[in-house]
Amino acid sequence: MTSTPINPLGRVLFASMVGTTIEFFDFYIYATAAVLVFPKLFFPASDPTSGVLQSLATFALAFFARPLGSGLFGHFGDRVGRKATLVAALLTMGICTVLIGMLPTYEQIGIFSPLLLALCRFGQGLGLGGEWGGAVLLATEHAPLGKRAWYGMFPQLGAPVGFIAASGIFLILSALLTDNQFFSWGWRIPFIASAGLVIIGLWVRLKITETPVFQKTLDEEGRVQVPMVSVFQHHTRALVLGTIISLATFVLFYLVTVFALTWGTTQLGYSREQFLFMQIVAVIFFGATIPLSALHADKHGRRHALLWISGIIAIFGMLFAPLFSAGVWGVLLGLVIGLSLMGYTYGPLGTVLSELYPTHVRYTGTSLSFNLSGIFGASLAPYIATWLATHYGLQFVGYYLSIAAFLSFIAVLMIGETKDMDLA
């Protein structure tokens, strides 16, 4: 049997976290620009609301690309290895992000501008579809029994770190540049600067070796020919339940980030600097609750952790409209509560999904569950929420969140406890 060099623990956890930090940074700068910049620069100057909705449609496009990325990168992750696939996914995401920062505007090349933007956005989604699942497996497949949720939460920490970095850089640019400078060239800086982060991520990942769990599958010739086909044929229940379990997480996050930023700056009268600052404060709570949720999941079980947090998210949905209609302090409290709940549901999610699948299809299955849920729970969430709030009022946005949380609650009830299972 071929032996695998043991990766130092710090290198493993940093490599799993740095990639998702970069990926989510890239993803969030697009989300922020989709609200603040793209409606004005990449779409015809007609109705402002129409421009925002068209921009959010390109935002949604990546979520439809993510399952394709799951299948593509998952295939190689389960056939060739975690390491090489993670490097390829990071490169795909990084190149597309830098290209967005170099695109000409609608005023310069007309209809080709939003088309190129959509193409690059599709590539971003393709890369992220392969990134997240591999990063989670890099951590969990190195973890000792009893600490898998703790290891698995390190890639999850990349989300708040990436969000703070993305919002922070837009906040700094808004403070240093005039509106004309920002919309002329300043908005391009985060996209182009992400190239430096990608280089760091590649350097770290190229220094790691294959996970012991997957190496065992390689040594025993346990790979399947087409992992995606195997997932759909033999692991349908896990795929469906994993997708629904993730639903509340996606809807919650994109309501309190993308939708809230849109609504706050267009309907509630906040400047982009004010709202981005409030979101950065709230994201600190997001990052703080991720480790707490991992400790909970390792001690009391995955089902216990996700059941009660899904119930609380459903209650928060009922409070969504009152909080976001109660002035500055109400909005800030709503963001803090929402993103604290997000940390608690997001922290153990990667571990839970990875434990639903055997090693030979784990990369594909974990990625597919997460990214299919992204289609239903995230891709259209800002669009649906904007439509609901405009036509029926903000309270219906809260009802939308509560329904998603209820569905996740039911799905968690239907899975068995996986805390003590062996991944090998």
C-alpha positions in Angstrom: 0.0 0.0 0.0 1.3 3.5 -0.9 1.8 5.7 2.1 0.7 9.3 2.1 2.9 12.0 3.6 1.1 13.5 6.6 0.2 17.1 6.1 0.9 19.3 9.2 -2.4 20.2 10.9 -1.9 23.9 10.5 -1.2 23.7 6.8 -4.4 21.6 6.2 -6.6 24.0 8.1 -5.1 27.0 6.5 -5.3 25.5 3.1 -9.0 24.7 3.5 -9.7 28.1 4.9 -7.6 30.3 2.6 -9.3 28.9 -0.6 -12.8 29.5 0.6 -11.8 33.0 1.9 -10.6 33.9 -1.6 -13.6 32.3 -3.3 -16.1 34.1 -1.1 -14.2 37.3 -1.4 -14.5 37.0 -5.1 -18.1 36.1 -4.9 -19.0 38.9 -2.4 -17.3 41.6 -4.4 -19.6 40.6 -7.3 -22.6 40.6 -5.0 -21.8 44.1 -3.7 -21.0 45.4 -7.2 -24.3 43.8 -8.5 -26.2 46.2 -6.2 -24.0 49.3 -6.3 -22.2 49.4 -9.7 -23.4 47.0 -12.4 -27.0 48.4 -12.7 -25.5 51.8 -13.7 -22.6 50.6 -15.8 -23.6 47.4 -17.5 -27.2 47.8 -18.3 -29.2 50.4 -20.3 -29.9 53.6 -18.4 -33.7 53.2 -18.2 -35.7 52.4 -15.1 -33.4 52.0 -12.0 -35.4 49.2 -10.5 -35.2 47.3 -13.8 -31.4 47.7 -13.9 -31.1 46.3 -10.3 -33.3 43.3 -11.2 -31.2 42.6 -14.4 -28.0 42.9 -12.4 -29.4 40.5 -9.7 -30.3 38.1 -12.6 -26.6 37.9 -13.5 -25.8 37.4 -9.8 -28.2 34.5 -9.9 -26.6 33.0 -12.9 -23.6 31.7 -10.9 -25.8 29.6 -8.8 -27.0 27.7 -11.8 -23.4 27.2 -12.9 -22.4 25.9 -9.5 -24.0 22.4 -9.8 -22.3 22.1 -13.2 -19.0 22.9 -11.4 -19.9 20.3 -8.7 -20.3 17.7 -11.4 -17.2 18.7 -13.3 -14.8 19.3 -10.4 -16.5 16.6 -8.3 -15.8 14.0 -11.0 -12.0 14.8 -10.9 -12.0 15.2 -7.1 -13.4 11.7 -6.7 -11.4 10.2 -9.6 -8.0 12.0 -9.5 -7.8 13.6 -6.1 -8.8 16.4 -3.8 -5.6 18.5 -4.2 -5.4 18.8 -8.0 -9.1 19.6 -8.2 -8.9 22.3 -5.6 -6.1 24.0 -7.5 -8.1 23.9 -10.8 -11.3 25.3 -9.1 -9.4 28.2 -7.5 -7.8 29.1 -10.8 -11.2 29.0 -12.6 -12.8 31.3 -10.1 -9.8 33.7 -9.9 -9.3 34.2 -13.6 -13.0 35.0 -14.2 -13.0 37.5 -11.3 -9.9 39.4 -12.6 -11.5 39.5 -16.1 -14.7 41.1 -14.6 -12.5 44.0 -13.4 -11.3 44.6 -17.0 -14.6 44.5 -18.8 -15.8 47.5 -20.9 -19.1 49.1 -19.9 -22.4 49.2 -21.7 -21.6 52.8 -22.8 -18.5 51.5 -24.5 -19.6 48.3 -26.3 -23.4 48.1 -25.8 -25.1 44.8 -25.4 -21.8 42.8 -25.4 -21.0 44.3 -22.0 -23.7 42.5 -20.0 -23.2 39.4 -22.1 -19.5 39.3 -21.2 -20.3 40.0 -17.6 -22.8 37.1 -17.5 -20.1 34.8 -19.1 -17.5 35.7 -16.4 -20.2 35.3 -13.7 -20.9 31.9 -15.0 -17.2 31.0 -14.7 -17.2 32.3 -11.2 -20.0 29.9 -10.3 -18.4 27.0 -12.1 -15.2 27.5 -9.9 -17.1 27.9 -6.7 -19.1 24.8 -7.5 -15.9 22.8 -7.2 -14.2 24.8 -4.5 -16.4 24.6 -1.4 -16.9 20.8 -1.3 -13.2 20.1 -1.8 -12.2 22.5 0.9 -14.6 20.9 3.4 -13.3 17.4 2.5 -9.7 18.6 2.9 -10.5 19.5 6.5 -13.0 16.7 7.5 -11.0 13.9 5.9 -8.0 14.8 8.0 -10.1 15.1 11.2 -10.0 12.6 14.1 -13.3 11.1 15.3 -15.1 13.5 17.7 -13.6 16.6 16.2 -14.9 16.5 12.6 -17.3 19.4 13.0 -14.5 21.5 14.5 -12.1 20.7 11.6 -15.0 21.2 9.1 -15.8 24.7 10.3 -12.4 26.1 9.2 -13.5 26.3 5.5 -16.7 27.9 6.8 -14.7 30.7 8.4 -13.6 31.7 5.0 -17.2 33.1 4.4 -17.1 35.8 7.1 -13.5 36.6 6.5 -14.1 37.0 2.7 -17.2 39.0 3.3 -15.4 41.5 5.7 -12.6 41.8 3.2 -15.0 42.4 0.3 -17.2 44.9 2.1 -14.2 46.6 3.7 -12.5 47.3 0.4 -15.7 48.8 -1.1 -16.1 50.8 2.1 -12.5 52.1 1.9 -12.9 52.9 -1.8 -16.2 54.8 -1.2 -14.4 56.9 1.5 -11.3 57.7 -0.6 -12.8 58.2 -4.0 -15.5 60.6 -5.3 -18.6 59.0 -6.9 -17.2 59.8 -10.4 -13.8 58.1 -9.6 -15.5 55.1 -8.0 -17.9 54.5 -10.9 -15.2 55.3 -13.5 -12.4 53.0 -12.3 -12.4 52.5 -8.5 -14.9 49.6 -8.6 -12.4 47.6 -10.7 -9.7 47.5 -8.0 -11.2 44.7 -5.9 -11.6 42.4 -8.9 -8.1 42.9 -10.3 -6.5 42.9 -6.8 -8.0 39.4 -6.2 -5.2 38.0 -8.4 -2.7 38.5 -5.6 -5.0 36.5 -3.2 -5.3 33.7 -5.8 -1.5 33.4 -6.0 -1.3 33.0 -2.2 -4.0 30.4 -2.3 -2.3 28.4 -5.1 1.0 28.5 -3.2 -0.5 27.0 -0.1 -2.5 24.3 -1.8 0.3 23.2 -4.0 2.2 22.4 -0.8 -0.3 19.9 0.6 -0.7 16.2 -0.2 -3.7 14.0 -0.7 -6.1 13.3 2.2 -5.5 10.0 4.0 -9.1 8.9 3.5 -9.0 9.4 -0.3 -5.6 7.9 -0.6 -7.0 4.8 1.0 -9.6 4.7 -1.8 -6.9 5.1 -4.4 -4.8 2.3 -2.9 -7.8 -0.1 -2.8 -9.0 0.9 -6.3 -12.4 1.9 -4.8 -13.2 4.7 -7.3 -16.3 4.6 -9.4 -16.3 5.4 -13.1 -18.7 8.4 -13.1 -19.3 9.7 -9.6 -22.2 12.0 -10.5 -24.2 9.0 -12.0 -23.5 7.0 -8.9 -24.8 9.9 -6.7 -28.0 10.1 -8.6 -28.5 6.4 -8.8 -27.4 5.2 -5.4 -27.5 8.2 -3.1 -30.7 10.0 -4.2 -32.1 10.3 -0.6 -28.9 11.8 0.7 -28.8 14.3 -2.3 -32.4 15.4 -1.8 -32.2 15.7 2.0 -28.8 17.4 1.9 -30.2 20.0 -0.6 -33.2 20.8 1.6 -31.1 20.9 4.8 -29.0 23.7 3.2 -32.0 25.7 2.1 -32.5 27.9 5.2 -28.8 28.7 5.3 -28.8 30.1 1.8 -32.0 32.0 2.0 -31.1 33.6 5.3 -27.6 34.7 4.2 -28.7 36.3 0.9 -31.6 38.0 2.5 -29.5 39.7 5.2 -26.7 40.6 2.8 -27.6 41.1 -0.9 -31.3 41.9 -0.5 -30.8 43.9 2.7 -28.1 46.0 1.0 -30.4 46.6 -2.0 -33.4 47.5 0.0 -31.5 49.6 2.5 -29.8 51.7 -0.1 -32.7 52.1 -2.5 -35.8 52.1 -0.2 -34.7 52.9 3.3 -32.4 55.8 2.5 -29.1 54.6 3.8 -25.9 55.4 1.9 -23.8 52.5 0.7 -21.1 53.4 3.3 -23.6 53.3 6.2 -25.1 50.0 5.2 -21.8 48.3 4.4 -20.5 49.4 7.8 -23.5 47.9 9.6 -23.0 44.7 7.6 -19.4 44.4 8.6 -20.3 44.8 12.3 -22.9 42.0 11.9 -20.5 39.7 10.0 -18.2 39.7 13.1 -21.1 37.9 14.9 -21.3 35.6 11.9 -17.7 34.6 12.3 -18.0 34.3 16.1 -20.9 31.8 16.1 -19.3 29.4 13.5 -16.9 27.9 16.1 -19.7 27.7 18.7 -21.9 25.7 16.3 -19.0 23.3 15.6 -18.5 22.7 19.3 -22.2 22.1 19.7 -22.3 19.7 16.8 -19.4 17.7 18.0 -20.7 17.5 21.6 -24.5 17.0 21.1 -24.7 15.8 17.5 -25.4 17.3 14.1 -29.2 16.9 14.2 -29.5 18.6 17.6 -27.5 21.6 16.4 -29.4 22.0 13.1 -32.9 21.3 14.4 -33.0 24.0 17.0 -31.2 26.6 14.9 -33.7 26.0 12.0 -36.6 26.6 14.4 -35.1 29.9 15.6 -34.5 31.0 12.0 -38.2 30.4 11.3 -39.1 32.7 14.3 -36.6 35.3 13.1 -38.5 35.4 9.8 -41.6 36.6 11.7 -39.5 39.5 13.1 -37.8 40.4 9.9 -40.1 43.2 8.8 -40.5 44.9 12.2 -36.7 44.9 12.7 -35.9 46.3 9.3 -38.6 48.9 9.6 -37.4 50.2 13.0 -34.7 52.7 12.0 -30.9 52.4 12.3 -30.8 50.4 15.5 -33.5 48.1 14.3 -31.7 47.4 11.1 -28.4 46.8 12.9 -30.1 44.4 15.4 -31.7 42.6 12.5 -28.4 42.2 10.7 -26.6 41.0 13.9 -29.3 38.5 14.8 -29.6 37.2 11.2 -25.9 36.8 10.7 -25.4 35.2 14.2 -28.0 32.6 13.2 -26.3 32.2 9.9 -23.0 31.3 11.6 -24.7 28.8 13.7 -26.4 27.0 10.8 -23.4 27.3 8.5 -20.7 26.1 10.8 -21.6 22.4 10.9 -23.2 22.3 7.5 -20.2 21.2 5.5 -19.5 18.4 8.0 -23.1 17.2 7.9 -23.2 17.1 4.1 -19.8 15.3 3.8 -21.0 12.6 6.3 -24.0 11.8 4.1 -21.8 10.2 1.4 -19.1 7.4 1.1 -15.6 8.4 0.1 -15.8 7.4 -3.6 -18.5 10.0 -4.3 -18.1 12.3 -1.4 -16.6 15.3 -3.3 -19.4 15.1 -5.9 -22.3 14.4 -3.5 -21.3 17.1 -1.0 -20.8 19.7 -3.7 -24.0 18.8 -5.5 -26.1 19.0 -2.3 -24.7 22.4 -1.4 -24.9 23.9 -4.8 -28.3 22.6 -5.8 -29.5 24.2 -2.7 -27.9 27.4 -3.9 -30.2 27.4 -6.9 -33.3 27.1 -4.8 -32.2 29.0 -1.7 -29.8 31.7 -3.0 -29.8 32.3 -6.7 -33.3 33.8 -6.8 -33.5 34.9 -3.1 -32.6 38.6 -3.6 -34.8 38.7 -6.7 -37.8 37.0 -5.1 -37.4 39.1 -1.9 -37.2 42.3 -3.9 -40.4 41.3 -5.8 -42.2 40.3 -2.6 -41.2 43.5 -0.7 -42.2 45.7 -3.7 -45.6 44.1 -4.3 -46.7 42.8 -0.9 -44.6 44.4 1.7 -41.5 43.5 3.7 -43.3 41.1 6.0 -43.6 38.6 3.1 -39.9 38.5 2.8 -39.9 37.2 6.4 -42.5 34.6 5.6 -40.3 33.4 2.7 -37.5 32.9 5.2 -39.7 31.1 7.7 -40.9 28.7 5.1 -37.4 27.8 4.0 -36.4 27.2 7.7 -39.4 25.0 8.2 -38.4 22.8 5.1 -34.8 22.5 6.4 -36.2 21.5 9.9 -38.2 18.7 8.3 -35.2 17.5 6.3 -32.9 17.4 9.3 -35.5 15.3 11.1 -35.3 12.7 8.4 -31.5 12.1 8.5 -29.8 9.8 11.0 -27.1 11.1 13.4 -23.7 10.9 11.7 -21.5 12.2 14.5 -19.8 8.9 15.3 -19.6 7.4 11.8 -16.2 6.6 10.3 -15.5 8.4 7.0 -12.9 5.9 5.8 
